[in-house]
């Protein structure tokens, strides 16, 4: 029974990271290119690149917004798993585990920032037709996502 908590914590750590990163990769590598490709091929949108970008962007953005809940849950589970591993670590291993905890907090903080600050700002910029601001915020989102 003594080994059950570390085994559960490692499993929770692995599953939450796999869901989080796998979902981001799936949306970025599958949903986004497919949405833009299908919209470009649709005769109803031919010649209207602005409308194509709005519709495909809406599909991808909507997918990412739905995925935010998964990111928050995975971030909390990852943090919980790492806290359990930290608590069960030897004194000498706690420094390394502290670094892993810090990384987990940064990941969760980034997800929360994207969901509660960056996405709403992008929505506002788009609704106001402020393309320059939207593009800048979108670029920030891309940079944060790549760095994670």
Phi, psi and omega in degrees: 000332180299325181277350185296318182293312177298323178295315178298317181296318178294321178296314179298318178300310182295315182294316182294319177294319180296316179295315183295303182290321178298320178295317178297318179294319180298316179294315182290323185265339183244305185294310184299306180297323180294315180300312181293324179293312182295319180296320179296327181278343183288122183299335180293339183249004182301132177083356181242081185295330178295313179294322177301314181294322180294316182289310180296318177297323177295322178294312182292314179298319177297321177297317180294321179296318176296324182288342180305318179300321177296318179298316180297314180297315179296321179297317179294316179295321178297316178297315179299314179300317182289328174296318178297318178294321178298314182298327181269002183278156172289163182302321181289332181275348184293332178296313178296319179294327177296321177295318178296320176298318179298316178298320178298318178296320178296316178300312180295318178299320178295317178298318179294319177299314180298315185285323186258348180235305187291311180299314177298323178294322177295318178299317180296314179299319180292317180296327179275356181072021180272084185296321181297315179294316179301313181299320178295317178293321178297319178297319177299317178300314180299316180296317178297319182293322179290321183289333179289000000 
